[in-house]
Amino acid sequence: MLRVRCLRGGSRGAEAAHYIGSRLQRVFTGWVQRTFQSTQAATASQNTCAADDKATSPVPKDCLVCSYNEWDPLEEVIVGRAENACVPPFSVEVKANTYEKYWGFYQKFGGQSFPKDHLKKAIAEIEEMCNILKREGVIVKRPDPIDWSVRYKTPDFESTGMYAAMPRDILLVVGNEIIEAPMAWRARFFEYRAYRRLIKEYFNSGAKWTTAPKPTMADELYDQNYPIHSVEDRHKLAAQGKFVTTEFEPCFDAADFIRAGRDIFVQRSQVTNYMGIEWMRRHLAPDYRVHIISFKDPNPMHIDATFNIIGPGLVLSNPDRPCHQIELFKKAGWTVIQPPVPLIPDDHPLWMSSKWLSMNVLMLDEKRVMVDANETSIQKMFEKLGISTIKVNIRHANSLGGGFHCWTCDIRRRGTLQSYFD
């Protein structure tokens, strides 16, 4: 827990004045509260209306939003857009989250479109993915297309945008609540705008809508001298608990959280700091428990290509990035599965991710999974588990930084809130 110590000093006269003032304030506050309560009671006695029923109902019957985990039957989903996607400017937080071999790419194309031919193929792949989801009985919603090349300026920084390709990065659904993540990359500061039309629609249906505190993204949020030169450097820094984001203000990406009913797991990463995690912990308490877990990961950013919960008591754990708290799951009777090595070739560009997007799958229910059509090894793994695979090719879409889990945000799954760790 973060602790804040408050100090108060001054002369005895000041203390006396403070005491008298506080007593007067209490008397006035009590009078206001009593007046408000009696007015409220009088109004309630005169107006018996349906609004009272809605206020006491935890989830309105017509609410479109309800999802507690990663595997209940999927009914409605948001799928991202690759349209107008731009390469983020090569700032310190982008450098810390990308691989050295692509740094020249960011330096050359930052603020410009991703390669047009590649983007065109990615758009076509995601359209086909949407069509397949619809054929599987899932309602598909899309964010609005936006020109991400527009330069913007705040009192603290200037940047261009990036994309609305990965709704999982910015939106977290917990029950009937949609939480907008504050994000940590300056290029993603205004990404929420692409989703506002949809979120208002869900809010009007009865969903809760929460926007986490928006960080200033001032220079103090980032370690401007973050020493990255090699993978070995990253390993050492991560092991020491050093990241490019500081504790200057809360920040987090929604994709660093993964849900299992009342228990939600999160990692401290390059984009999610402890203040952001603490904000989520306090916001979701007491109904949900937020647990920090960590991995042997040189570049932690988003949990779902490292640790992907795919069913009640079933989790995929990346063998290259072992979980330090894995015994927590084993003691609870969970089955921990190590997915096979990805088959994606070395020459395929992955500008913002590792090859392990092969395990970044989307569960349509406990017995159906959307998986990369090219990754035959992991398909066989799922089939051995009795899970049928829905094969889709999104290899060019992968280049933008995400797999099926990243490209989607499940809005409604048919299920109830349960605890899997009691």
Buried (B, 14 or more C-beta within 10 A) or exposed (E): EEEEEEEEEEEEEEEEEEEEEEEEEEEEEEEEEEEEEEEEEEEEEEEEEEEEEEEEEEBBEEBBBBBBBBBBBBBBBBBBBBBBBBBBBBBBBBBBBBBEEBBEBBEEBBBEBBBEEBBEBBBBBBBEBBEBBEEEEBBBBBBEEBEBBEEEEEEBBEBBBBBBBBBBBBBBBBBBBBBBBBBBBBBBBBBBEBBBEBBEEBBEEBBBBEEBEBBBBEEEBBBEEBEBEEEEEBBEBBEEEEBBBBBBBBBBBBBBBBBBBBBBBBBBBBBBBBBBBBBBBEBBEEEBBBBBBBBBBBBBBBBBBBBBBBBBBBBBBBEBBBBEEBEBBEEEEBEBBEBBEBEBEEEEBBBBBBBBBBBBBBBBBBBBBBBBEBBBEBBEBBEEBEBEBBBBBBBBBBBBBBBBBBBBBBBBBEBEBBEBBE
